[in-house]
Amino acid sequence: MLDIQVNSCFWHEKSDAHQGVYVFVYSLKISNLSPDRVQILGRHWVICDGFGQVREIRGDGVVGVQPIIEPAGCFEYSSSCQLSTPFGSMHGEYLCLNHTGEQLLVDIPRFELCAPQKLH
């Protein structure tokens, strides 16, 4: 069993509201709570912007690697996402391989992407 913790924040320096570019950084900590090692083979992201438009991304591994997470171990990484709206959300799943060679899907919980509000 994997425990997935996510933190996200707005990346002001890479964003441009006048151009409709909002960039968010998200960090994940994947902890292996099982007695066996697990390898992450791939990921599937569902990204939704503030207009309800959905974009899906599938790929091998995470940030270019297919990490093996030992029992009681963890793997952490950060990545980014660009939206055309100042808010949205992400969720998805990891495709994993357990010690017996069985593939399993692990849900990545939904998390919000939200730029700070400005008063004019």
Secondary structure by P-SEA (a helix, b strand, c coil): cbbbbbbbbbbcccccccccbbbbbbbbbbbbcccbbbbbccbbbbbbccccbbbbbbbccccccccccccccccccccccccccccccccccccccccccbbbbbbccbbbbbcccccc
